[in-house]
Amino acid sequence: MVGGLIAKRGYYSVIDELVAAVYNLGEKSLADPDNSEKMRDFDMWAYAVRAAIVKHDGENTFENRLTDWDRLLARRMGIRLD
C-alpha cells in the first residue's frame, strides 16, 4: 500500500503523511500494550515506510537532489558541481 501511494501521488507528497500515520499508530500501540493487533499494525506500517524511505534515499544520488536554483547558486559562489 505504501508503494502504491508513492507511485500514485509521488514520494514527497505523501511521505510526511505516512510518517505521521506511523507515529500515530505507535502512540496507539503504546497506549494499549496488551493489544497485539495494534502492535502488528504499527510494525507493518513502520517497516513499510522505513523501506520506502531507504529505497528512495538509495535511488536518489546527491546530483539528482540538486535543483536548478541550487546549481545557479553554486555557480554564483564559484562552486563547481561537475
N, CA, C and O atoms as a GROMACS GRO file, in nm:
protein
  328
    1MET      N    1   0.082  -0.118   0.000
    1MET     CA    2   0.000   0.000   0.000
    1MET      C    3   0.087   0.126   0.000
    1MET      O    4   0.055   0.223  -0.068
    2VAL      N    5   0.196   0.126   0.075
    2VAL     CA    6   0.285   0.241   0.081
    2VAL      C    7   0.344   0.268  -0.058
    2VAL      O    8   0.345   0.381  -0.105
    3GLY      N    9   0.392   0.162  -0.122
    3GLY     CA   10   0.447   0.178  -0.256
    3GLY      C   11   0.344   0.228  -0.356
    3GLY      O   12   0.377   0.308  -0.444
    4GLY      N   13   0.222   0.182  -0.342
    4GLY     CA   14   0.114   0.227  -0.430
    4GLY      C   15   0.084   0.375  -0.413
    4GLY      O   16   0.064   0.447  -0.511
    5LEU      N   17   0.081   0.421  -0.288
    5LEU     CA   18   0.058   0.563  -0.263
    5LEU      C   19   0.170   0.649  -0.321
    5LEU      O   20   0.145   0.753  -0.382
    6ILE      N   21   0.293   0.603  -0.302
    6ILE     CA   22   0.407   0.678  -0.355
    6ILE      C   23   0.402   0.680  -0.507
    6ILE      O   24   0.428   0.784  -0.568
    7ALA      N   25   0.371   0.568  -0.567
    7ALA     CA   26   0.364   0.562  -0.713
    7ALA      C   27   0.252   0.651  -0.767
    7ALA      O   28   0.267   0.714  -0.872
    8LYS      N   29   0.142   0.657  -0.696
    8LYS     CA   30   0.027   0.733  -0.743
    8LYS      C   31   0.043   0.884  -0.721
    8LYS      O   32   0.012   0.963  -0.810
    9ARG      N   33   0.091   0.922  -0.602
    9ARG     CA   34   0.093   1.064  -0.567
    9ARG      C   35   0.232   1.126  -0.561
    9ARG      O   36   0.245   1.248  -0.556
   10GLY      N   37   0.335   1.042  -0.561
   10GLY     CA   38   0.471   1.094  -0.553
   10GLY      C   39   0.525   1.088  -0.411
   10GLY      O   40   0.453   1.108  -0.314
   11TYR      N   41   0.653   1.059  -0.401
   11TYR     CA   42   0.719   1.041  -0.271
   11TYR      C   43   0.702   1.163  -0.181
   11TYR      O   44   0.658   1.151  -0.067
   12TYR      N   45   0.738   1.280  -0.233
   12TYR     CA   46   0.739   1.399  -0.149
   12TYR      C   47   0.599   1.445  -0.108
   12TYR      O   48   0.585   1.516  -0.009
   13SER      N   49   0.498   1.407  -0.183
   13SER     CA   50   0.363   1.450  -0.146
   13SER      C   51   0.300   1.360  -0.040
   13SER      O   52   0.202   1.400   0.022
   14VAL      N   53   0.354   1.240  -0.018
   14VAL     CA   54   0.292   1.150   0.080
   14VAL      C   55   0.381   1.112   0.199
   14VAL      O   56   0.329   1.065   0.300
   15ILE      N   57   0.510   1.133   0.190
   15ILE     CA   58   0.598   1.078   0.293
   15ILE      C   59   0.570   1.139   0.431
   15ILE      O   60   0.574   1.067   0.531
   16ASP      N   61   0.543   1.268   0.438
   16ASP     CA   62   0.514   1.329   0.568
   16ASP      C   63   0.387   1.270   0.630
   16ASP      O   64   0.381   1.247   0.750
   17GLU      N   65   0.287   1.247   0.547
   17GLU     CA   66   0.162   1.187   0.595
   17GLU      C   67   0.186   1.043   0.643
   17GLU      O   68   0.129   1.001   0.744
   18LEU      N   69   0.268   0.969   0.571
   18LEU     CA   70   0.297   0.831   0.610
   18LEU      C   71   0.373   0.825   0.742
   18LEU      O   72   0.344   0.742   0.828
   19VAL      N   73   0.470   0.913   0.759
   19VAL     CA   74   0.546   0.916   0.885
   19VAL      C   75   0.453   0.955   1.000
   19VAL      O   76   0.462   0.897   1.108
   20ALA      N   77   0.364   1.050   0.978
   20ALA     CA   78   0.268   1.090   1.081
   20ALA      C   79   0.174   0.974   1.116
   20ALA      O   80   0.140   0.955   1.233
   21ALA      N   81   0.132   0.899   1.016
   21ALA     CA   82   0.045   0.784   1.040
   21ALA      C   83   0.116   0.678   1.124
   21ALA      O   84   0.056   0.619   1.214
   22VAL      N   85   0.243   0.654   1.094
   22VAL     CA   86   0.320   0.556   1.172
   22VAL      C   87   0.336   0.605   1.315
   22VAL      O   88   0.323   0.527   1.410
   23TYR      N   89   0.362   0.733   1.332
   23TYR     CA   90   0.374   0.790   1.466
   23TYR      C   91   0.245   0.770   1.545
   23TYR      O   92   0.247   0.729   1.661
   24ASN      N   93   0.131   0.799   1.481
   24ASN     CA   94   0.002   0.781   1.547
   24ASN      C   95  -0.024   0.635   1.584
   24ASN      O   96  -0.076   0.606   1.692
   25LEU      N   97   0.011   0.544   1.494
   25LEU     CA   98  -0.006   0.402   1.525
   25LEU      C   99   0.083   0.362   1.643
   25LEU      O  100   0.043   0.282   1.728
   26GLY      N  101   0.203   0.416   1.648
   26GLY     CA  102   0.293   0.389   1.760
   26GLY      C  103   0.235   0.438   1.891
   26GLY      O  104   0.242   0.370   1.993
   27GLU      N  105   0.180   0.558   1.888
   27GLU     CA  106   0.117   0.613   2.009
   27GLU      C  107   0.000   0.526   2.056
   27GLU      O  108  -0.017   0.502   2.176
   28LYS      N  109  -0.080   0.480   1.961
   28LYS     CA  110  -0.195   0.396   1.996
   28LYS      C  111  -0.150   0.261   2.052
   28LYS      O  112  -0.210   0.210   2.147
   29SER      N  113  -0.044   0.205   1.994
   29SER     CA  114   0.002   0.075   2.044
   29SER      C  115   0.067   0.089   2.181
   29SER      O  116   0.056  -0.001   2.264
   30LEU      N  117   0.134   0.202   2.207
   30LEU     CA  118   0.191   0.225   2.340
   30LEU      C  119   0.082   0.248   2.445
   30LEU      O  120   0.098   0.209   2.561
   31ALA      N  121  -0.028   0.310   2.404
   31ALA     CA  122  -0.137   0.336   2.497
   31ALA      C  123  -0.212   0.210   2.535
   31ALA      O  124  -0.277   0.205   2.639
   32ASP      N  125  -0.202   0.108   2.452
   32ASP     CA  126  -0.273  -0.019   2.477
   32ASP      C  127  -0.176  -0.135   2.452
   32ASP      O  128  -0.191  -0.207   2.353
   33PRO      N  129  -0.077  -0.153   2.539
   33PRO     CA  130   0.028  -0.253   2.515
   33PRO      C  131  -0.021  -0.398   2.510
   33PRO      O  132   0.049  -0.484   2.458
   34ASP      N  133  -0.139  -0.424   2.564
   34ASP     CA  134  -0.191  -0.561   2.563
   34ASP      C  135  -0.258  -0.598   2.430
   34ASP      O  136  -0.291  -0.714   2.408
   35ASN      N  137  -0.277  -0.500   2.344
   35ASN     CA  138  -0.343  -0.525   2.216
   35ASN      C  139  -0.236  -0.557   2.110
   35ASN      O  140  -0.172  -0.467   2.056
   36SER      N  141  -0.220  -0.684   2.083
   36SER     CA  142  -0.116  -0.726   1.989
   36SER      C  143  -0.149  -0.687   1.845
   36SER      O  144  -0.058  -0.671   1.763
   37GLU      N  145  -0.276  -0.670   1.813
   37GLU     CA  146  -0.314  -0.630   1.677
   37GLU      C  147  -0.263  -0.489   1.647
   37GLU      O  148  -0.215  -0.463   1.536
   38LYS      N  149  -0.274  -0.399   1.744
   38LYS     CA  150  -0.223  -0.263   1.724
   38LYS      C  151  -0.072  -0.264   1.705
   38LYS      O  152  -0.019  -0.188   1.623
   39MET      N  153  -0.004  -0.349   1.780
   39MET     CA  154   0.142  -0.358   1.766
   39MET      C  155   0.180  -0.414   1.630
   39MET      O  156   0.277  -0.369   1.570
   40ARG      N  157   0.106  -0.512   1.581
   40ARG     CA  158   0.132  -0.568   1.448
   40ARG      C  159   0.111  -0.463   1.339
   40ARG      O  160   0.190  -0.451   1.246
   41ASP      N  161   0.002  -0.386   1.352
   41ASP     CA  162  -0.024  -0.279   1.255
   41ASP      C  163   0.090  -0.178   1.255
   41ASP      O  164   0.139  -0.137   1.149
   42PHE      N  165   0.132  -0.140   1.374
   42PHE     CA  166   0.242  -0.044   1.385
   42PHE      C  167   0.369  -0.101   1.321
   42PHE      O  168   0.435  -0.033   1.243
   43ASP      N  169   0.403  -0.224   1.354
   43ASP     CA  170   0.523  -0.287   1.299
   43ASP      C  171   0.518  -0.294   1.147
   43ASP      O  172   0.616  -0.263   1.079
   44MET      N  173   0.403  -0.334   1.094
   44MET     CA  174   0.388  -0.348   0.949
   44MET      C  175   0.405  -0.213   0.879
   44MET      O  176   0.480  -0.203   0.782
   45TRP      N  177   0.336  -0.111   0.928
   45TRP     CA  178   0.345   0.020   0.866
   45TRP      C  179   0.484   0.082   0.885
   45TRP      O  180   0.538   0.143   0.793
   46ALA      N  181   0.540   0.067   1.003
   46ALA     CA  182   0.673   0.123   1.028
   46ALA      C  183   0.776   0.060   0.934
   46ALA      O  184   0.860   0.130   0.879
   47TYR      N  185   0.770  -0.070   0.917
   47TYR     CA  186   0.863  -0.138   0.828
   47TYR      C  187   0.844  -0.091   0.684
   47TYR      O  188   0.942  -0.065   0.613
   48ALA      N  189   0.720  -0.080   0.639
   48ALA     CA  190   0.691  -0.040   0.501
   48ALA      C  191   0.736   0.103   0.473
   48ALA      O  192   0.793   0.131   0.368
   49VAL      N  193   0.712   0.193   0.566
   49VAL     CA  194   0.751   0.332   0.547
   49VAL      C  195   0.903   0.344   0.552
   49VAL      O  196   0.962   0.418   0.474
   50ARG      N  197   0.966   0.273   0.644
   50ARG     CA  198   1.112   0.276   0.652
   50ARG      C  199   1.173   0.223   0.522
   50ARG      O  200   1.268   0.282   0.470
   51ALA      N  201   1.119   0.115   0.471
   51ALA     CA  202   1.169   0.057   0.346
   51ALA      C  203   1.153   0.157   0.231
   51ALA      O  204   1.242   0.167   0.146
   52ALA      N  205   1.043   0.229   0.226
   52ALA     CA  206   1.021   0.328   0.121
   52ALA      C  207   1.121   0.442   0.131
   52ALA      O  208   1.172   0.490   0.029
   53ILE      N  209   1.150   0.487   0.254
   53ILE     CA  210   1.246   0.594   0.273
   53ILE      C  211   1.386   0.549   0.232
   53ILE      O  212   1.457   0.622   0.163
   54VAL      N  213   1.426   0.430   0.275
   54VAL     CA  214   1.558   0.378   0.240
   54VAL      C  215   1.570   0.360   0.089
   54VAL      O  216   1.673   0.393   0.030
   55LYS      N  217   1.466   0.307   0.027
   55LYS     CA  218   1.467   0.287  -0.119
   55LYS      C  219   1.481   0.419  -0.191
   55LYS      O  220   1.561   0.434  -0.283
   56HIS      N  221   1.402   0.515  -0.149
   56HIS     CA  222   1.406   0.647  -0.213
   56HIS      C  223   1.544   0.711  -0.196
   56HIS      O  224   1.599   0.767  -0.290
   57ASP      N  225   1.599   0.702  -0.076
   57ASP     CA  226   1.730   0.761  -0.049
   57ASP      C  227   1.837   0.694  -0.134
   57ASP      O  228   1.927   0.761  -0.185
   58GLY      N  229   1.829   0.563  -0.148
   58GLY     CA  230   1.927   0.491  -0.228
   58GLY      C  231   1.918   0.520  -0.376
   58GLY      O  232   2.018   0.515  -0.448
   59GLU      N  233   1.798   0.551  -0.423
   59GLU     CA  234   1.778   0.578  -0.565
   59GLU      C  235   1.810   0.721  -0.604
   59GLU      O  236   1.824   0.751  -0.723
   60ASN      N  237   1.822   0.808  -0.507
   60ASN     CA  238   1.844   0.949  -0.536
   60ASN      C  239   1.982   0.992  -0.489
   60ASN      O  240   2.005   1.014  -0.370
   61THR      N  241   2.070   1.004  -0.583
   61THR     CA  242   2.205   1.049  -0.551
   61THR      C  243   2.203   1.200  -0.525
   61THR      O  244   2.105   1.268  -0.553
   62PHE      N  245   2.311   1.248  -0.471
   62PHE     CA  246   2.323   1.390  -0.442
   62PHE      C  247   2.298   1.474  -0.567
   62PHE      O  248   2.230   1.577  -0.562
   63GLU      N  249   2.351   1.429  -0.679
   63GLU     CA  250   2.336   1.504  -0.802
   63GLU      C  251   2.190   1.517  -0.845
   63GLU      O  252   2.148   1.619  -0.900
   64ASN      N  253   2.112   1.413  -0.818
   64ASN     CA  254   1.970   1.416  -0.855
   64ASN      C  255   1.888   1.503  -0.761
   64ASN      O  256   1.777   1.544  -0.796
   65ARG      N  257   1.940   1.531  -0.644
   65ARG     CA  258   1.866   1.612  -0.547
   65ARG      C  259   1.883   1.761  -0.571
   65ARG      O  260   1.805   1.841  -0.518
   66LEU      N  261   1.983   1.800  -0.650
   66LEU     CA  262   2.007   1.941  -0.675
   66LEU      C  263   1.901   1.996  -0.769
   66LEU      O  264   1.865   1.935  -0.869
   67THR      N  265   1.853   2.113  -0.733
   67THR     CA  266   1.758   2.182  -0.820
   67THR      C  267   1.834   2.280  -0.909
   67THR      O  268   1.954   2.303  -0.888
   68ASP      N  269   1.766   2.336  -1.005
   68ASP     CA  270   1.830   2.437  -1.090
   68ASP      C  271   1.874   2.556  -1.005
   68ASP      O  272   1.978   2.616  -1.031
   69TRP      N  273   1.794   2.590  -0.906
   69TRP     CA  274   1.830   2.700  -0.815
   69TRP      C  275   1.960   2.668  -0.741
   69TRP      O  276   2.046   2.755  -0.726
   70ASP      N  277   1.975   2.545  -0.695
   70ASP     CA  278   2.098   2.504  -0.627
   70ASP      C  279   2.218   2.519  -0.719
   70ASP      O  280   2.323   2.569  -0.678
   71ARG      N  281   2.203   2.478  -0.843
   71ARG     CA  282   2.312   2.487  -0.940
   71ARG      C  283   2.349   2.633  -0.968
   71ARG      O  284   2.467   2.667  -0.977
   72LEU      N  285   2.249   2.717  -0.984
   72LEU     CA  286   2.272   2.859  -1.009
   72LEU      C  287   2.345   2.923  -0.890
   72LEU      O  288   2.442   2.997  -0.909
   73LEU      N  289   2.299   2.895  -0.772
   73LEU     CA  290   2.362   2.950  -0.652
   73LEU      C  291   2.507   2.903  -0.639
   73LEU      O  292   2.595   2.981  -0.605
   74ALA      N  293   2.531   2.776  -0.667
   74ALA     CA  294   2.668   2.724  -0.660
   74ALA      C  295   2.758   2.794  -0.761
   74ALA      O  296   2.871   2.830  -0.728
   75ARG      N  297   2.708   2.813  -0.882
   75ARG     CA  298   2.788   2.883  -0.984
   75ARG      C  299   2.822   3.024  -0.940
   75ARG      O  300   2.935   3.070  -0.957
   76ARG      N  301   2.724   3.093  -0.883
   76ARG     CA  302   2.747   3.231  -0.837
   76ARG      C  303   2.850   3.235  -0.723
   76ARG      O  304   2.921   3.334  -0.707
   77MET      N  305   2.855   3.128  -0.646
   77MET     CA  306   2.950   3.120  -0.535
   77MET      C  307   3.086   3.066  -0.581
   77MET      O  308   3.180   3.056  -0.501
   78GLY      N  309   3.096   3.032  -0.708
   78GLY     CA  310   3.221   2.980  -0.760
   78GLY      C  311   3.245   2.833  -0.729
   78GLY      O  312   3.359   2.787  -0.729
   79ILE      N  313   3.139   2.761  -0.703
   79ILE     CA  314   3.149   2.617  -0.671
   79ILE      C  315   3.117   2.538  -0.796
   79ILE      O  316   3.013   2.559  -0.859
   80ARG      N  317   3.206   2.447  -0.831
   80ARG     CA  318   3.182   2.358  -0.945
   80ARG      C  319   3.117   2.230  -0.896
   80ARG      O  320   3.164   2.170  -0.799
   81LEU      N  321   3.010   2.189  -0.961
   81LEU     CA  322   2.937   2.069  -0.921
   81LEU      C  323   2.963   1.951  -1.013
   81LEU      O  324   2.906   1.844  -0.993
   82ASP      N  325   3.047   1.968  -1.114
   82ASP     CA  326   3.072   1.856  -1.204
   82ASP      C  327   3.198   1.782  -1.172
   82ASP      O  328   3.233   1.685  -1.240
   0.00000   0.00000   0.00000
